[in-house]
Amino acid sequence: MLIEGDTLPSGAVIDTDVCIVGAGAAGITLALEFDGTPLRVALLEAGNRTFSRRVQSHYAGTCSGLMLPPPTVSRLRFLGGSTNRWAGLCRPLDPLDFERRDWIPDSGWPIGERDLRPYYARAAARIGLPNAGFDPEPWAAEDGGPLLPLPPDRFRTGVTQVLPTRFGEAHRDALARSGNVRCHLDTSVVDIVVGAHDDVVREVAAVTTGGRRLRVRARVFVLACGGVENARLLLNADRVRPAGLGNGHGHVGRWFMEHRVSWPGLIEPSGPDAALWFYSRHALAGGGPCIEGSLRMAPDLARREGLLNTHFSLEPFSKAYSRGGRSWVVLRDGLRHAFRGGGDMVSDVGYHLRNIARDLDCLTENRLRKLFGIDRDPRRWLIKAEVEQAPTPDSRVTLTRDVDALGLRRVDLHWRTSALDRHSVRRAVELLGEDLERLGIGRVRVTMDEREDRWSRFDHWGNHHCGTTRMSASPRDGVVDPDGRVHELANLYVAGNSVFPTEGTAPPTFTTVALSIRMAEHLVRVVQGAALEVDGA
């Protein structure tokens, strides 16, 4: 059922079994996993069905450290969350991503790839992928293109499926039909209330867009608001615990990770290059989702070289977008969306106009290529690198003194990277170049920029905010346990990519959905077990 927040009277108390805060990929997945069960579920969404500048303004914050888009640009605050602008890239994390690696301080998950493997097929179904297969050979056979014959002990071919599912649109009807899941729109959580002398969350306080105050009581609470807002809510909830909730060891907000997507290398093919097209994003002849072949570093090579996990795909030089080009696309698509009656979804026009102004030369060059029909020039290929970021405690989300209209302190994103990040990209391009040149495929040039805040002319960000409520086996090392429960609290959980201890190279949404399905199974057992105990008492 979908419920407008202002239809409830001010002071209303919502009693439920499970309260989920945030209706993005994680929150909607969790809620629908409970659909049809005996459990009562309240899903609280700060926005409504469509974008609102007023509601979006609650995300306003600052950025320090390395350059990042401001939170109003990188997040969306309405039903479906940031999937409303998701590129839709789906692939699982690699087994290596879960391992404790001696050359990467503070790496390692308390669960392994095998623990998530059973949930990836269900995640694919929830997103709408035609299948959960990521082995390259069947995709290459369907695509009709050969794979590069690279030595498997150095680089291996992988596949990313691309399907930008808008979770709000795709699952709105299912939420509306549900008899036990109630989705409260325009309802922003402003406090998490804990007991003064115990480890139990009593209720959350919420405010509707119209200013009505509500309280939600539940057996179990789940924060599913993304990598910035999950930490923000925990840090703001400091009335009983001055450092915030779950922050007894100072980890909330720390370990902030992002995917810097860069183009640090260039391939000049030696001859016909049909095999390279498989490694660029393209549609299959038979329809369905787009795919993007990838060149993945073999785990043993990463170990021998002491590198972060690295993933490459390819793009014709003439098709690459700079930061200004990407801002141009955002503004263009925003106008198209508005003309179609969907409202204006561009939340920070000034940010995008500044990017365009700084990049007029590249934009002009791209326009000229299209004008003269050379926008599919295959004579030069850019190597697109997606490298995981080493966990860094000084890369973090903190609160500022400024408060929003709801009374919550705003955030500052202080993004830092390490020397290992840059070294991993450069060295991986060199290693790939050795293989491509040895096979006679082409010559590779490293084209990395030497500035810390810019690795290539075409740098941009994934807006994949990870790590700020990291998962760990011990409270000393993180915020939540392997099931997603906050170590210091009996009934508060965190869902989403904020729990990732390391981020790998894969965009996090696919794994976030798989983790959410796994968490739902756990919570059904927890809540039903608690109900049996109460009934038995």
DAVEN-V174146 format. One line per field, one symbol per residue. ss: DSSP state (~ for helix, > for strand, _ for the rest). A space follows every 10 residues. Layout:
ss: ???
//
This chain:
ss: _>>>~~~___ __>>>__>>> >___~~~~~~ ~~~~______ >>>>______ __~~~~~~~_ _>>>>_____ ~~~~______ ~~~~~___>> ____~~~~__ __________ __~~~~~~~~ ~~~~~~~___ _____~~~~~ ~~~_______ ____>>>>>> >>____~~~~ ~~~~~~~___ >>>>>_>>>> >>>>______ >>>>>>>>__ __>>>>>__> >>>__~~~~~ ~~~~~~____ __________ ______>__> >>>>>>>>>_ ___~~~~___ >>>______> >>>>>>>_~~ ~~~~~____> >>>>>>~~~_ __~~~~~~~~ ~~~~~~~~~_ ________~~ ~~~~~~~~_~ ~~~~~~~~~~ ~_________ >>>>>>>___ _____>>>>> >>>_____>> >>>>>___~~ ~~~~~~~~~~ ~~~~~~~~__ _>>>>>____ _________> >____>____ >___~~~__> ____>>____ _>>>__~~~_ ________~~ ~~~~~~~~~~ ~~~~~~~~~~ ~~~~~~_
//
